[in-house]
Amino acid sequence: MNLDGETNLKLKQSLDVTSSLCDERCLQVFTAVIRCEDPNDKLYSFVGNLHYTNEVYPLSPQQILLRDSKLKNTDYVYGVVIFTGHDTKVMQNATHPRFKRSKIEKRMDKIIYILFSSLILISFVGSCFFGMETRRDLVDQKYRRWYLRPDDTTVFYDPTRASLSAFFHFLTGLMLYGYLIPISLYVSIEIVKVLQSVFINQDLRMYDRATDKPARARTSNLNEELGQVDTIFSDKTGTLTCNSMDFVKCSIAGIAYGKGETEVESALARRDWPSEGSEILSERIDSHGNAVHSGMVKGFNFRDERIMNGMWVEEPRPDLIKKFFQVLAICHTVIPEVDRDTGDLYYEAESQDEAAFVIAARKVGFEFFERKQKSISLHEVDYVRGENIVRHYELLHVLEFSSLRKRMSVIVRSEGDLLLLCKGADSVVFERLSKDGRCFEHETKNHINEYSRVGLRVMVIAYRKLGEEEYETWAEEFRKVKTSLSADRDALLDAAADRIERDLILLGATAVEDKLQEGVPRCIEKLAQAQIRIWMLTGDKLETAVNIGYACGLLRQGMKEIVITLDSPDIKVLEEQGDEEVLTKACLESISKQIREGKSQLTSAKEGATEFGLIIDGKSLNFALSKNLEDSLLNLSINCASVIFCRSSPKQKALVTRLVRLKLGKTTLSVGDGGNDVSMLQEADIGVGISGVEGLQAVMASDFAIAQFRFLERLLLVHGHWCYRRIAMMICYFFYKNIAFGFTLFWFEAYASFSGQPAYNDWDMSFYNVFFTSLPVIALGVFDQDVSACLCLKYPLLYQEGARNILFSWCRILGWMANGVGSSIIIFFCTTNVMVEQAFRRDGRVADFEVLGVTMYTCVVWAVNCQMALSINYFTWIHHFFIWSSVAFWYIFMLIYGYISPTISTTAYMVFLEAATPSLLYWLSTLLVVVSTLLPYFSYRAFQTWLQPMPHDLIQSRQQLKHSKEHTKHCES
């Protein structure tokens, strides 16, 4: 689990030849040689041999203990170290993940470039004017501005070298106007995002009590990206469903067994007969009309009086029924365990399906209770004699399941018979049946189609008897392949297994139900109302995926289906002929034709009158993702209300995600729970892992982790909406306040002949972004809400403010910048016109440079904090405290700093007492200027509404929200 994140059991066993070495004395005389592959990152394969006693024994992953593994079911092991340090597989898999950045951060970088260009521009303009004025100070050996002592100067002011002085003034301007670049913005954003992540982690509405798992923000870089999602890519098994398998139905010898109604059957009934009502009883009815509640035993929800309690012996083919459940009890890698407290038997399995099969066999009367190195033991009930029989099966070979093989087989010896027991997907088992083993093929296929139609996972069961000579020949060939050290050993092993897995006899098929997670239909409905596209990518069959789509609300009643598939007679004929070039060409033409027909259906349908759902299988997707067709596929997909990709591989999931992300340029989110979803999660802009039954591999590769799919609704519609608005407003306000402050310096420079003299004290300028304006903007980014959480969920269309990037568009950004420039103009010119020419002191003298600077700085602090107060939608005591304490701290700082020696306080010495205490003019000018600076804000809001009107659907949603009576109520505790 520490390596791949999967909590399923990994079966490890020693070789038979070394299993007897159980003490240190034996190991002292043990001598052997291991020849193996070079270090690599493949967790699930190992190529090597053990050379011992002049024999060669193959080593497989079952004999290899990987570093960071956790031992179970054994007290200790004796082993030999093969790889260490960076050669181990866990270190070989240590790679740097793809770094993700939100679109707001990327746009913020462009804004920084604009501000930096503005900084260079105004510094250049200032240096040009300074150079021209300096050159004019010395004309015909006469000094124009004699009081500047041009005859006694430094290099920074030298009329004889005006160009050099202008260059140094340019450097001075870069430092002086550097406050236009909001360096502290990055620090503030990081603080805000960390606090936002804490709120996500602490949200009890996203805490799953059943698993004791809260939501987790595993990164803070993408909080605002949660509010801009355009398309969601979702896995099915374990994501929309529980991945908790229940054995519910089966087909044996062409007869269907198992009664009861699954969740998908209920959903289909609601679709086909809506007049029956939306509530369908979950109780099951037995043959006597009694209500039977399901789920009494975990993994087993099968009810049929023809099978249970030994009644299967009365069926037409009891021999095949017995063989069927024997296969379920033997063909697996399950480990039986005994609870030390209760003494009950339970199973640890690599997959939920295997556990369900073994439990089903036990309930029918074939209890698997012991596994040894080379044997499996069952308790079988002999209903004829009425006694329990212990039967041992010698385990000769295990041909393991893989996604490529899609089947698993074991070869066992029982009472002198050699048997190959097989279970696998219908697509691979049926083609391996013998001519005499197809007696019930037609009936079984019909049952499989029916099971798939109601969303059940199907596995076909078959077997064959082996001859001793045939087995010995194959076993020797298989052993040679296993002991080879070639790079393609896995392919050779699959080919060898394929040669023995032939001429099978069909027994039947199993049907396992994977129930929908709680709240999935409601969550999908809310996300659809928020105009978020939801695409399901699954490895299940088309029929299963479609019916799960109806059950969860992804496909809705009245929606027309566009199905793209290569399951046609013409393609099958070409496949049988084996001409790959002709087959590829025909497949491309078929897919292209189906895509064009789908587009024509969309065009012919009246706008808004009909919704379409696109369903495409994995085989067709391979061709549809080619360079010639991917644009057509994307165009068709984005115009459909729902999209389902069936039989898709992990690579195809990642390719679809990348196609949408790169071609559309919109924010994508992938959600999954298993190792096969990792590539999809890493490829999307946001990866959400579900900490479900399949383990933690998806969570380990994700950006956010939740326990249930339904929590995605709150994560996006509430936290995503809030985080987007907060970050967008915060950044825009940050640029505003820095521009308002920085341009007052520029106007003062122009007023002072671009002398390079700052208008404010050095410490005042240093503390501007630290103490006097920083805390209110952090409070805005952490606590502000335009609406409460319950109203975000009630009016999901509000989410489109972020998806359409309304609050951080270029019009909005440039408007805030213009607002900052306008505020700086009003502050500077109003302050100078009010104060400079008026008698300020009792002796009639006007205000000096220090008083003017302090007054302007006071106006800036008041103006930007009042703008903050106007921008906040949701006031808390924290907002009030930070805003007004920032203003108050400016006065406190000015008073205390002014009392320090003038060698330290310089221009701030006693300036507060001189400016503020005796003069009513100081307070009136401050009030006048601050009120005046608020005018550009309202002008900007009106201009913004005219320049970038809000979409009509959002206006309607806001109006509904405004008139909602719940707006004035507290919706949440």
N, C-alpha and C positions, 0 to 999 in steps of 0.2 A: 504494500500500500504506500510506503514511503517513496517508492520509485515511480509507479504509474498512477497512484491515487485511487486504485480500485480496491475496494474492501473485500472482494471475493477471494475465496481460498485458492492458493497456488499449491498444487500437489507436488511435493518433492520426495523422491525415493532414491535409495542407494541401488547400485547394481546388485544383482543376485550373487555374483561371485564374491563381492566384498561385504555383503550384508552379515556374514557370519563373524566378521572381525569386530568383536564387541568389547575387547579389553586391551589394555596397554601391552600385555605380553605378545599378543598376536601382531600388534602393530610394530613391535620392535623388529620382527623378522620379515615384515611386509616390504617388498620391493617391487616397484612398478614404474612405468614411464607414461606420461601423458603427452600426446601430440594434439595440438588444437590450433584453432584459427588465431589470427592476430587480434589485438584489442579493437573493439568496435562498439557502436552505440545501440546495437539491436538487443532489446530487452527480451524478446520472445524467441530467440534462436541461438543455438550454440552448436558448433561443429568441432568435434574432437573425438579421440579414441583413447582408451586405456589399454596399454600393452602389459599383460600380466600372465605369467606361467605359459609363455609362448603362444598366447592367444590374444586376439584383438577384440575388445569390447567397445561398442559405440556409446558415446556420451551424448545425452540430449539435455535440453533445458530442465528436465525433471531431476537431473543429477547435479544441477548447478545452483548453489545458494548465492544470490547476489548481495553485494554489500548494501547495508541499510535495511535488509529484510528482517522480519521479526519471526522467530521460531515459534511454532505452535504444535501441540499434540506430541511433543517429545521433550525429554528433560535435557538432552545434550546430543551433540554430534561429534564424530571424528571426521576430519576432512583435511584436504591439502589446499593451500592457497595457490591459485592460478594467476590472478591479476591483482595488483596493488596500486594504491595512489591514483594517479590520473589515467591509468590503464583500465580501471574498473568501469563498468557500464554506467553507473550513476554519475561518474565524473565525465564520461564521454558524452552523456546527455545534457550536461550543464551548458546551456547556451543563453545568450542574451535575448530576451523577448523583444518583439517589435515595439518601439517606443510610440505611444499614441499621444496626440495632442488634439485638443478640441478646436473646432473651427473658430471660436471666439478668440482663442489665444493666437491662432495664425493670423487672424485679421488684426488683432492688437499689435502684432509685430509690424504690420504694414502701416498702422497709425504711428508707431514709433518712428518709422522711416520718414513719414510725412513731417512729424514734429522735428526730427533731426535736420531735415532739409530746411524747415522754417528757421531753426536755430542758426544754421549756416547762412541763410539768406539775410536775416536781420543783423547778424554779426557783420556780414559783408557790407550791407547798406550803411550800418553805423560806422564802419572803418572808412568807407569812401567819404562820407560827410566829414568825419574827423580829419582825414587827410587833406580835404579841400580847405577846411577851416584853418588847419594848422599851416598850410602853405600860404594862406592869405595873411597870416600874422606878421610876416616879414616881407614888405614891399618897398623897394628902393631904400633899403636899410632903415626903414621906419617901422616901428612896432605898433601894430594896430591894437592889440590887447596887451598893453604894457604891464597891466597888473598881474599877468601870468608869468612875468619875467622870462620872456623868450630868450633873453641873453644869458640866462643861467639855468639850463635845462638838462634833463637826462635824455636817454635814447627814446624813452616813451613819449616825449613831447619835444620835438626838435624841428622848428620851422625850416631849417636848412636840409633836413633829411625827412621830409614829410611822408614819403612813401614807406620808409622803414618804420616810422611811427604809426602809420596806418596799419601795417602788418601786425605790429605788436598790439595795436588796439583790437584787431580782429581776434587775436588769441584771448585778449581780455574779455571781449564780448562772448566768446564761447563759454568761458567760465561764469560770466555774470548772468547770461541768459540760460544757463544750464538747467535752471529750475523748470524750463518747459518740458524737459524729459523726465517723466515721472518714474524715477528709479525705484522709489519706495512702493510703487504700484505692485510690483512683482512680489515684494515681501507681504504686502497687505492681502493680495489675492491668495497667497499660500496659506496665510493664517485663516482667512475666511473659508477656504476650501477644506481645510482640516476640521474646522468647527462644523461645517456643513456635513462632513463625513461622520462626525460624532453623532449628529442628530439622526442621520440615516441608520447608524448602528444601534441607536437607543430607541428607535421607533417600535413601540410595542405592537402596533398594528401590523408589523411585518415580522413578528416573532411567532414561530411555530412551536406550540407547546408539545405536540406529539413527539417531535425529534429534539426538542430543546435547542433549536438553532435559530438565532436572530439573523437579520440581514447584515451583510458586511460589505462596506466599501473598501475594496482592496487597493484602490488607488484614489487619490484626490484630484487627479488631473482632469477627469471627465465629468465632474458633477453637472456642469451646465450643459454638457452634451446630452444628458438624459432628457433635457427639455426640448431637444431639436430632432428627435428620431422621426425618420420618414418611413422606414421599412424595417420590420422585424422578421428575422429568420429563426424559425423554431423547429427543434427536433420534436419527435412524437413520443417515443417510448421513454418513460421516466421524466419527461418534461411536461407534456400535456396529460400523460397517463401516470399512474402510480409506480409502474415497474414492480408491482407486487402481484405475481402471477397466481391465478386460481385455475385449477383443472376443472372445467365445467362440462365439456362434451367430448365425445369421441365417436369414431366410426370404425367398427370392427366387422370384417367379413361382409362388407356392403350394407350393414345395418347401423343406423344412427342411434346412439345412446346419449342420454343426458337431457334433462328437462329444466325449464326455467327460462327467464327472460333476462338478457344482459342489458347493460346501460345503452348500448348502441341500438339494440332492438327497440327499446323504449323511445329513443330519439327518432328512429325511423317511423315508429307508429305515430308520433306527434307530427312528423312531417307529412305522412301519407293521409292521416285522418285527424286534421287539426280540430275538427268539431268535437272530438272526444275529450278535449281539454288538455291543459299542459301538465296536469298532475296524474302520473301513472303510479300505481302502487308498486312498491319494491318488493312486496311479499311474493313468494312462490307458492303455487298451489299444487299439491300432490294429487294422485289419482283418486283419493277419497274426498277431495274438496277441502282439505285442511290447509291452513296457511303455514308455510314453513319459512323461517327466516334464514337467509344465507349467511355464509361467512363463519360457520361454527368452528371450522378448523382452518388455520392459515394455510393457504396453498391448495385447498380442496373445497370446491363448491359444486361438486357433482352429485346429482340426485337422479336415481333411476332404480326402481324396485326390481327391474329385470337383471341388474348387475349386482347390487348391494346385497349383503348378508348371505352370500353364497348362492344366490338365485341364478347366477350366470351358468351354473351347470345344467339348468333346464333349457338353455337357449339352443337354437339349431346347431351352432358350431362352437361348443364349449372348448374344443381343443385349440381352436384359433384364439379364442378369448384368453385362455390360459397362456398361450405363447405370447400374445400381445402384452399382457401385464408383466410377464417374465422379462421381456425386452426392456420395458420401462424400469424394472427393478435392477437390471444388470448393466445396461448400456449407459454408463455415466462415469463421472469421476467424483462422486459425492463421498464425503467422509461421515460416517455415523458417530455421534457423540452421545454420552449418557450424562444427564444432569445429576451432579453429585448430591444435590439437596433433595430432589424429588424422585430420582431414578428413572425419569422419563427419557425416551430415546428421541433425539432430534438430529437434524442433518445440517452439515455445512457444505455448501455447493458453490461451484464457480459461477453459476447463473441461477436466476430465480426459476427459469423453466425446468432445469434439471431437478431442483428441489420439489417442484410441483409434481413432476412425473413420479418421483420416488415415493412421495406421500400418497399419491393416487394408488400406486401399486400396493402400498401397505394397507390402505383402507379396504381394498378389494380382497386382500388375503395373501399378498406376496411381500412380506416384510424383509427389507434389506437391513441387516443388523451388524455385519462385520466385514471389514475390508483388510486384507493382508497384502503382502508384497505381490503374491501371485495367485490370489484366490478371492472370491466373493461368496458370502454365505447368506442364505435366505431362510426365513421361516415361512413355509408354505402350508396352507390349510388344505388338508385332504377332506373335502366335504362328503366324499363317499364313505370313507372310514370314520370320519368325525374326529380326526386327530391332527396335531401339528407335526410337520416333517421339517427337519433341518436338512437343507440341500446345499452342497458345496459345489461351486463352479470354478474350475481352474482357469485363471485369467492368463491367456497366452500373449495377446497383443491388444493394444489400445491405439486405434487410428483416430487421432484427436480431431476435434472440430476446428475449423478455421473459416474465416469469411470467404476465402477462395473456394474451399471444398464444399461448404454449406451442408456438411453432414458429419456424423461421427459413427464409428463402428468399433465393436470389440469382437475378438475371437476367443471363444471359451470352449472348454471340454467338460462335458457333463455325461456321466454314465456311459462313457465310451463314444459319445457322439461329438463331432467337431461342428460348432455352430458359429456363423458370422451373424451378429445382430447389428442392425443399422437403423438409425433415425436421422432424418434430414429434411431439407426443403423439398417441396413437391416437384420443383423444376429439375432437381438432380436425381431424385430417387426413382421417379416414374421411368426415366429413360434408361435405368439400369435394371429394370424388371425382366425376368425371363418370360418366354412365351407362355409357359404353364403357370406363371405367377401373377397373371393379370386377370384372374377370374372376377375380381370385384373392382377393377379399375374404373369402370364407368360410374358405378354407384359411389365409389369413394371420391372421385373427382366432383361429382354433383354435391356431395356433402361438404367437400373442401370449399367449393364456391359459395355454398350457403354460409359456412362458418366465416369465410372472409367477408361476406356481405354484411355480417353483423359485428365486424371488428375484432374477430378472434384470431389469435396467432396459431398457425397450423404447422404441425410436424408430421411427416409420413413415417410409418413404422414398417420395417421389412426384415426378412432374415433369409438365410440359405444354409444348407448342410454342405460341409466340405469333406472331400475325400482325403485320406491320409497322405497319399502320394502327391495330390495337388497341393495340399498345405505344406508339405515338407519342401517341395520345389520352390513354392513362393516364399516360404520363410527364409530359405537360404539366400534367395535373391534379395529379399528385404534386408537381411542382415548385412550383406555385402554393400548395399547402398548406404545403410546407416553407418558403416565403418569407413566409408570413403570420406576424404577431406576436400572434395571439390566444392567450388563456390556455389554450384547449382544443386547442392545436396537436397535442399528442401523441395525443389521441383522434381527431382528424381524420386524422392520419397512419396510425393503425391501421385506420381505416375505409377509407382509400384502398388500403392494402396488402391488406385483405380482399377488395377488389373484383377484384384481379388474381390472388389465390390461390384461384382457383375452377377447376372442371372439370379436376382433376388426374387423372393416370393412376398407379395404384398399381404400385410396383415390388416392395416387400417391407417387411421390418422387421429392425432390428438388435437384438441382445440382448447387453448388457454386464453383466459380473459385477463387483460390488463386494464383495470378500471381507470376512468378519468379522475384526475385530481379534483379535489373540492374547489368549486368556484371558477373553474376554467371557462365554461360558457359565458358567465357574467363578465369575466375579465376581458375575453375576446370581444364581446359586444361593446364594452366601454372603449376599448382601444380602437375599434372600428368607428365608433361615434366621434372619436378624436381625429378621424381621418388618417390613422396610421395603417399602412399596408402590412398585412401579416401573411407570410409565406411559410408553409410547412414543408420541411425536407426530411424524409424518412426512408428507411430501408425496407419498409413493409410493402406487401403487394398492393396493387392499385385499388382493388376492391376494399381491402382493409383500411387503407389510408382515406379513401373517399368517405366511407361510413363513419370513421372516427371524425372526419371533418364535419359531417352533419351532426354528430353527437355533441361536439364541442362548440358548434355555432360558426365554425369557419365557413362552411357551406350552408346556405340558408334556403328556406322554402321559396320556390319561385325563381331561384337562380339557375341560369342556363349553364350547362357544363360544356367546355371545349376540351376534348380529350385528344392528346397527341401521343400516339403509340405506334410501334412497329409490329404489333401483333396482328399481322394480316397474312392471308394465304400466299400472296405473291412473294413476300419477304421470306416466308418459311420455305418456299420452293427453292429460292436462291441460296438459302442457308444450307439446304441439303445438297445442293450442287457443289458447294465449297469454293466457288470462285470469289475470292475476297474483293478483288477490284470491282467486279460487277455488283457485288452485294453492297459495297460502300457507296457506289454511285447511286444505286437504287434507293438506299436508305436516305441519302442526302436529298434526293428528289422528293421522296415521300414526305420527309419532315418539312421541307420547304413548301410543299403543296398544302400540308395541313396547317402550317402557320398562316399562309395566305388566306385559306378558308376561314380561319379563326378571325383574322383581321376584317374580312368581309362581313362576318356575322356582327362584329362590333360596329362597323360602319352602317349596316342596314338597320340595326336596332335604333329605336328612337332614343334621343338623348335623355338619360336619367330614368327611362321607363323600365329597363331590364338590367339586372346585374349579371355578370358573367364570372364563372369560376374556371380557371385553367388547371388541368391535370395533365402531367407529363411523366412518363416513366424514365428510369435511369438509362435504359438502352437508347431511347430517343434523345435523351439529354446529352449523351456523348456526341451525337452529330449536331444537335442544336447549338452546342457551345463552340462549334467551329467558327473561324473568323468570318466566314461568309454568311452565317446565319445568326450569330449572337446578337447583332443589332435588331434583327427582326423579332427574335425571341423576346428580347428586353422590351421592345415597343409593344408587343402583344401582352406581355405579363403586366406591365405597369398600368394598362388600361382595363385590367380585370380586377374585380373586387377581392378575389381570393386566388391564391396560387398554391398548388400542391405538387411537389416533386416526389415521385415514388421510386423505390428501388435505387435510391441514390447512395453513392459511396461517400466516405469522408472527403475524398479529393473533390468530388463533384459539388459537395456542399460548399467547400471553400471557393471553388471556381465561380459558382453562382453569386456568392457573397461579394467576391472581388469584382465581378462584372457590374453589379448594381452600384457598388461603392465608387468605382472609377468612372463609369459611364454617366451616371446621374449626378454625381457630386453631392448627393444628399447623405445625411447621417444614417448609418445602418447599425442595427443592433442584432446580435445573435444570442440565442438562449439555448442551452443544452445541459445535459447532466452526465454524459459519458465520455470515455476516451476518444470515441469516434467523432465527437463534436469539437475537439480541441482546435483543429485547423480552422473550422468555421468561426469559433470564438476569437481566435487571434487575427483572423482576416478582417472581421468587422470593425467598425469604429468603436463600438462598445461590445464587450463580451460579458454576458451574465451567465454565471454558472449556478446550477441548481444542485444543492447538496442532498442528493437523493440516494436511492438504493445502489446505483452503479458505482458509487465511490466518490472520490474527491478530485479526480483528475481534471474534470471540467472546471471545478472551483479553483484549482491551483493555477489554471491558465486564464482565469476570468478577471474582469475589472470590478465586477460587483457579484456578490453571492447572495442568493435567497434560497429559502427552503421549499417554497411552493410557487408554481407558476402564477397563481392568483395575486401574489405580492407584486408582480410586475406592474399591475394597474396603479398601485399607490406609488411605487418607485418612480414611474414616469409622470403620471398625471398630477401628482402632488409634489414630490421632491424635485422631479425634473423641472416642472413648471416654476416652482419657487427659485431653484438654483439658477435657472436661466435668467429670470427677471432680475434677481439680485446681482449676479455677476455683470450682466449687461448694464444695469443702472450704475453699478459701482464704477465700472471702467469709464463710462461716459462722464460721470460726475468727477472722477479723478482727473480726466483730461480738462474738464471745465475749470476746476479750481487751480490747476497748475498754469493754464493759459491765462486765467484772470490775474494771477499773481505775477507771472513772468512778463506779461505785456505792460503792466504798470512800471516795471523797471525800464522797458524800452521807451515808453512815453516820457519818462523822467529823463532818460538819456537824451532824447531829442530836445527836451526842454533845456537841458544843461549842455547843449552843444556837443553831445556825444563825447563827454569828457572821460567816461569810464568810471565816474563816481556813482556807487550804488545808492539807491534812495533809502535803503534800510540798513540797520545795524547788522553786522555779520552774524551774530548769534540769533537775531530775529529771523534772518533768512534760513539759517540752519535748522531752526526748530519749527519752521512752518509745516513741513510734512511729517514731523515727528510728534509734536504735542498739540498743536493748535487746530489741526484739521484731520488727523489720522483716525482717531477713535470713532467719530460719527460715521465715517464711511465703512469702517469694519462692522459697526452695528447694523448699518443698512444691508451689507452683504450677508449677515448672519440671521437677522430677525425679521426683515421686512416681508410682508405678505400683501398681495393685492386682494386675495380672497382667502377664506379659510379652507382647510383640507376637505371638508365635506362638500363645499361648493365647487371645488376643483373636480371632485368626482361626480357631482350632479350635473355640471356643465362641462363635459370633457372637450367640447370644441374650443374652450379657452386655451387648450394645449397648442393650438395652431399658431399662437403668437410666437412661440419658440420655433416650431417647425418651419414657419415662413420667415423667421429671423426679423420680425418687425421691429423689435426694440434695439437691435444692433445693426441696422442697415446703415449704409453710407449716408443717407439723408439724415438719419437720427444722429450719427456721430458728428458729421459736419455741422449740424444744427447746434449741438452742445459746444462745439469749438467756437462757432460764431457767437454763441451766448457768452462764452468766456472773454472773447475779444471785446464784445459790447460792454460787458461789466467792467473790464479794465479801463476802457475809454471813459465811462461815466465816473468811475472812482477817481481817476487821475484828474480829469478836467474839472469836475465839480469841486474836488478838494482844493485844487490850486486857485480856481476862480473865487471860491468862498473865502479862503484864508490868506492868500498871498498879499492882496492889496488892502486888507482890512487891518485896522489897529488891533493888535493882539494883546499887548501888554499895557499896563496902566500908564506907562510913560509914552504911549503912542506908537511904539515900534511895532513893526509887522512881524508875523511868525517867521522864524528862521528855518534853516534846512532840517535840523533835527526834529522840530515840532511838525513840520510838513510830512516828513517820513513816518513818524509815529502815527499821525492822523490817517495817512493813507493806509498804513498797515492795519490799523484798527478797523477801517472800513472794509478792507479785504477779508479780515477774519470774520467780521459780522456778516458780510454779504455771502460768503461761501457757506457759512453755517446756516444762515437763513434759507439759502437755496436748498440745502440739505433737508431742512424742515419741510419745505414745500414739496420735495420729491418723495418723501416717505409716505407710504400708503397705510402702514399699520404701526401706530405709535405705541411704544412700551415705555416703562420708566427708565429702561436702559438707554433708549434713544434720547429721551429728555436729558438724562444725566450726562451723557457723552457730549451732546450738542452744547448745552449751556455751560457745562463745566469747562469745555474747551475755550469758550469765550471768556469765562471768568479766569481761567488759568493765564490767559494772555495779560489781563490786567494785573494779576498777582505777580507774574514773572516780570512785567515792566516795572512794577513798584519795587520789588526786591532787587532786581538787577540794577535799577537806577540808583540804589543806595551804595553800590559797590564803588570803589575808587575809580576815578575817570581813566586811570591807566589801563583798567580792565574793561569797564563798561563803555569807554570811549563816547560815542555820540548818544548813548542812552542814559548818560549820567543825569539824574534828577529830572529827566525830561517828562515823566508822567506827572510829577507835582507841578511842573511849570506849565504843562499843556492842559491837563485835565482839571486840576483843582480850582484855579482862579477863573477859568474861561468857560463861559456858557457857549461861546462860539465853537469850541471843540466838540461839544456834545450835539449841538444843533447841526453842525456840518456832518458829523458822523451819521446822525439819524437821517438827514436829507439824502446823503449819498447812498446809504444802505437801501432806503426805500426806492431810490431811483434805479439801483442795480437790479431790483426785482422786476422792473418793467420789461427788460429783454427776455426774461424767462417766459412771461405770459405771451409776449409777442412771438417768441420762438415756438411755443405750444400751438398758437393759432396758425403760424406759418407752416409748421410741421403737419398739421391736420390737412391743410390745403395741398401741400406738396406731396405728402404720402398718405392718402386717405386709407383708413382701416377697411379691410375687406367686408363686404356686406354681411356675410355669415357671422363674422366675429362681432360686428355691430349688433346684430340681432341677439347673439348670445350674451353680450354685455347688457343689453336692454332687459332681457329676461332676468339676468342676475340682479339688476338694479331694482326691478319691481318685485323680486322674490321676498316674501315675508321672512324667510329664513336668514336673510342677510343680516338682520339685526339680532339674531339669536346666537347663543354660544352652542355650536354644533358638537364641540368636543370638550372633554374635561381637560 
